[in-house]
Structure formats: structure tokens, C-alpha cells
Amino acid sequence: MSLERVIETARGELGQAEAPAGSNLTKYGRAFGWNGVPWCVIFLWWCFREAGEKEAFYGGEKTSSCSALYRWYREQGQTVPSGEIRAGDILLLDFSGSGEFQHCGLVTQVLNETEGWYKTIEGNTSAETEGRQACGGCVAQKARHRRNIAGVCRPSYREEARPDYAGHWAEKSIRWALDKGLMRGYGSGDWKPDQPLTRAELAVVLQRLEGEA
């Protein structure tokens, strides 16, 4: 799934850090074309682009601003209450209680919905629970609580269509028949694996089998 690709891309960057420390210089900023600035949003832009989900992040455009990011998703009707958070959402975080967006992260897991804990991967944060959370200089996995969540964005991920025979008990045989060209799906793209075979369809299959012999 495309959502999983974005999360796996972010997970593969854990431990990456700006160099030199305190410079805001990263490979993400170089790819973005604007290096040396706070890069938590830029990191997410990079992850979505690398995972082939560029359009799902800010409409395929660029921003390094948490406020602009949230505003765009709100205008698209793609923000949700903090009580409805799920994997793949983007959290806008406020550590000071000022009500301002200071940082962002990608939700990878709901740890405890009742108590309001969520696992995220974030760029430009600290590796530890202490230190500068909003400008810490590395990519790290964090546990965030709802008290620090100032906004939630929900990107529209592309979900690849699965064939209707995926997971069917005869999937292996169906794939064999398709590979051999003995049977084809319907015009809608469905295969309808449990639908009875008509006599006419059987005649076509037998003719194709004779051609295989």
C-alpha cells in the first residue's frame, strides 16, 4: 500500500542527521532546493516524494512551513480531530502551549488511543526524550501525546487496486490461467472467481487449451 511505502521510507531514514550539527544542512534540504532552514516539513516532503506519493503531500507543491501545511490540508477538508488519529496522518505539534505550530511528524502507530499516545517519525528532532524536540537535528522515532498535538492532517494516499481474486483459495490457479491466456477478467477489471462458468465460456477455454497442446 502507498501509505506503508511512505512510512517505510521514513523509517529507513532513522538516525540521519544534519551536518555539521546545528547547521540545518541535510540531503532533504538539498533535494528541496532550500537548505539550511528548519527541515521537519521538508523531511516529510522528501519521504512522500521518494515513496511515489508526491501529490498526497501539499498537493505536490513545496513548503517548509508547518502553518502553511496545515492551512492547505484544512482547505482541502483533510484535517481530523485529535481523537481520530491513525497511521499515515501528519501531526502538527506545539510544545510551548502557545497554540502555534512548531513542529510536525508522521504517525506510524497508535500506541494508546485511550490515553492519547502516538508513535511518529520526525525530521529535525532530538534523538532522546530530552533536548530540542522541534529543532534537534536528526531523524528519530518519537512517542507523542495529545497534549502537544495542535492539528492533524490526513493525506489522500493512492491505494493500489487489488484484484478481486487476491486471497482467494484458488488464487495460484487463477494466476496460472491468466498467465497462460486461458481465461481473462471482465471488462470492469474484476475476475469474479466464484461466479459459475457458462458453457460458452468453457468452450472458449477448451479451444485455448487445444491451442496450448
N, C-alpha and C positions, 0 to 999 in steps of 0.2 A: 504494500500500500504506500501511497505517496507520503502520507503523514509519517509512517515509520521510516521512510528514507530520510526525511528531514531530521528526525530525532537521531537516527544512526549517524548522519553526517555530523551533527553537533557533538554527539558522543565521541566520535573519532578525533575531535579537536581538544579534548580534555587535556589540560596541562600546558597547552600553548600559551606563550606569554609575550608581552611586548618587549622589544629590545632596542636600546637599553631600557632598563627599568625606569619607570616614571616618564617615558617619552611619548606614550600613546602611539608608537610606531609599530605596526603589525602588518602581516601579509593581507589581512582583511581590509585594512585601510588602503594598501597599495592597489588591491583589486577594485576597490570602491572609487579610487581616484581622488581621495581626500584623506591623507594620512596625518597622524599627529594630533588628532582630536579624540575626545572620549568615544569609545567604539562599541558599547554594548548593543546599540541598534545596528551598527554596521556589521557586527558579528552575525546577527540573525539574518540580515540581508544576504550575507555570504553563504550561510548554511542553506537557505531556501534556494538560492541560485545554483549552488553545487548539487543540490538534490533534484534539480529539474522542476522546481516549484516556484520559479521566479514570480509568476503572475499572482500567486497567493499572498505574497508579501508586498504590501503597499501598492498593489496594482501593477507591479513590475517596475515601478519607479524607485528613486533613491531618496532616502532621508537619513539623517543621523540624529534626529530629534525624537525623543520619547513622546512629547506633546503632539507633534505632527503625526506620528504613527497612530496614536490613539484617536486623534481627531478624524483621520482618514477612515479608520475602521468604524467609528461611530457613524460617520456619514453614509457608509455602506450598509448600516444596520447589522454590523458584525461585532458588536460588543455584548457581553453577557454578564449577569450578576456574579459576584464572587462565590455564591453558593452553588453555582452550576459549572464549575471549572472541570475540565477534562484534559487528558494528554493532547498535546498539539496546540493548546491555547498559548497566547503570549500574555504574560503578566507585566503590568506596569507597576513599579514598586516605589514606595515613599518611606524612607527610613527615619525621617525627621518629624513626621506628623504635621507637616506644613500643608499637605494636600497637593503638593507639586509632584509631577512625575520625575523621579531622579534616576531610574534605572529600569531595565527590563530583562526578562528571561523566558525561556521556552519550557513549558510544562512537559515533563516526561512521565510523571506518575502521580496519581492521587494517593498520598500516603495515609491520611486520615481525614476523610471528609467531615466527620462529625466535629473533630477538634480543629479543622481548618489548616492542615499541613499538606504541602505540595512539594514534590521534588522537581527541580529545574536544572537546566544547563544554561549558564550565563557567560557572556564575554565581559572582560574588564571588571572582574570582581576579585575578591581575595580568595586565596586557597583555603583559608581557615574560617572558623566561625567568627573570629575576631578580625580586626583590620578593616580597611576601607571596603565596604560592600559595594558601593556604587562606582568606585574607580580604583579597583585593586590591581589591575594589570595582567590578569590571566584568565583563562577559560577554566571554569570549575563547576562542579555539581553542588547544588545547594538545597537545603530544606527551608522553604519559606512559609511563613504563617500569614493567615488572612489579615492580621492587624496591619501588615505592611503593604497589602495589595490595594492600590489606588484605582486600578482599572484592569479589565480583562478583554483582550481582542481574540476573535476566533477566525483565523484564516479559512478560506474556502479551498480545501485541498482537492486535487483531482484524484478521484478514486478509480483505479483501473477496473474495467468491467470484467467480471469472472464469467466464464462460460457456464451455462446452466447445468452442465454435467459435472462440474468441478465438485469433488467429494462424493459423487455417485459411486455405488458399488461396482459399476461396470465402466468406470472412467478409463481404465487402461485399455479395455477392448474398444471403447468408443474412439479413443485417440488413434488406435491401430487402424480402425476402419476409415477414419478421416485421412490418416497419412497415406493409406492405400488408394484413396479416392473412391472407395466402395459406396460410401454414404456421405451426404452433405447436410448441413443445417438448413433451417428455413430462412426465408428472406429477411425476417426480423433479426436474424443473428442467433436465435435460440435453436437448440437441438432437440428439446422435448424428449428426453431419454425414456420416460415412462409411457409415452404415447404408443398405442398399438401400431404395428406396421401393416399398411394396406397391401392387398395382393398386387396392385400396380407397382408399389414401391419395392416389394420383394422381387418382382420381375426385373426391375432395373438393377437391383443388387446382384441377382444371379447372372445377368448379362455382363455386368462389370467383372464378376468373378471369373467368367469364362474368358474374358479378355486377359485376366491375370495369369491364367493357366499356361 
